[in-house]
Amino acid sequence: EMLTPVMHYVLMSRRSPNFSSPQMEALGADLAEARDLDGKHECVVNNAYFRAWQYSSYKRDEIKLVVWCLARDGSVLQSLGEVAHTSDKSKGPMTVFVDETLLRPEMGVEDVKQARIEGAKLWRALSIKERTFWKEKATAIAKPKRQARVAFKLIVNLPREGSLGSVVDNLRKLGNARSSAFNSVGGGEPGVLTTLRGVLRCGHLEAPFRSPDEFMCEYWDAMNVDLGTGVEEYKQCMACYDLGQHIFHVEFTHQLAMASTMLRLQERYECPNDELRGRCFSVPEYKAWERQKDPAHGFRYYEHWPGFNVPGFVVKAALQEDELLPREQALKQVLGDRLSLPKFYVVGTKRGDDSSSLYHEVCHAMYEVNAAYRADVDAELATIAEGPMRRMKAYLRCEQYANVERILQDEVHAYLSEGDKLGCKTSEVAPHTRRLQAIFSKHAGGLSYLLNAML
């Protein structure tokens, strides 16, 4: 009787029927909690994707909604509970020694072989103390680090009464028909993801994830494992186009598909973490590092980066690994014979992106594959005063770019060319932006339309 008339009407008009016995049994260990929620609160959503309850509240300006995201079998979906070291075969101390002292991201297959031969010779010359150090490091790397599984039981605070109706409507629209993780309207993001984004935009995520971005990333991984998404389904969300100059544009249907596919390639090339950059690491390893680096937001990589760029030698090395994820296998098949080219570059953006992302990524690509372009760009960067250049590189490091000179130099060029000030005054960077754009036009050929589209 403490509810407002408006709230009482909304709850009564949207109250879902009681759960059937099979539905309740599917909840397993969560059955008791579901019955408790049923006894205390109004169930407002009950379908194949979600169960949701609205908490009674005496505060007119606060509504609390509990949303359970369901797995295919009707149980509560859980995050993957991944182990940071997933390889069945642990690395020996000599392998770790070579990986961390001799291998570099730009090395091809033959270079890596030669480095391992040289590393074996250097290993024999190490002292007992030095060998002990690398043995201990190999043991530490091999030790499994398990991330606890988290149930997708969201607690969302809605700021006003009017938002409850639209949130409930969106959650109920999906109905009871389970579909592929890639089914969507208009070929974009799948409906279940769009629905969850809408819920999070309407309110504040109180628990159990550290941020809405972390929730979306973990939900994407968990839903695909639950649905058993295979290579052919992942291929539906990517297409490859030849831009010329041996630059290949992989266009993805949506953000989560793009970033989750490109993570291990991009960060092999330029991860800020020296222990991850330049080698094959697992996604759980990267997640553990990012959570440690940014405990306030947790893992949000899939939601953070709007575009990707990876040199061909890194792409080939990454896609030659034995334990590729289905989405990486899909990318390998989409690239096809292009992987046999001696030199090429891959850029990735999402379909319908009207920002400057593609221009930015192509700047990176041309800097790698076009020697004349790179020479002109380097000459222009050399004219930037020491103070602004130092501030721009510091700005990039704060934005989580690796403290590696080749990476910072390349990023300064790409950001300035698209008009970003990188923490400096307009008067300090505008002349360089104009000249870098002129350099792009000079060397771009058929790609000059990208600059025109951005301006």
Secondary structure, DSSP 8 states (H G I E B T S, - for coil): --S-HHHHHHHHHH------HHHHHHTGGGHHHHHHHHHHSEEEEESSSEEEEEE--S-TT-EEEEEEEB-TTSSB-B----BS---SS---HHHHHHHHHT--TT--HHHHHHHHHHHHHHHHHS-HHHHHHHHHHHHHHHS--B----B-EEEEEESSHHHHHHHHHHHHHTTT----TT-BSTTSSBHHHHHHHHHHHHSEEEESSSSHHHHHHHHHHHHHHHHT--HHHHHTTEEEEEEETTEEEEEESSHHHHHHHHHHHHHHHH-S-TTTTTS---HHHHHHHHHHH-TTT---HHHH-S-EEEEHHHHHHHHTSSS--HHHHHHHHHHGGGGGSSS-EEEEEETT--SSHHHHHHHHHHHHH-HHHHHHHHHHHTTS-HHHHHHHHHHHHHTT--S-HHHHHHHHHHHHHTT--TTS-HHHHHHHHHHHHHHHHHHHGGGHHHHHHH-
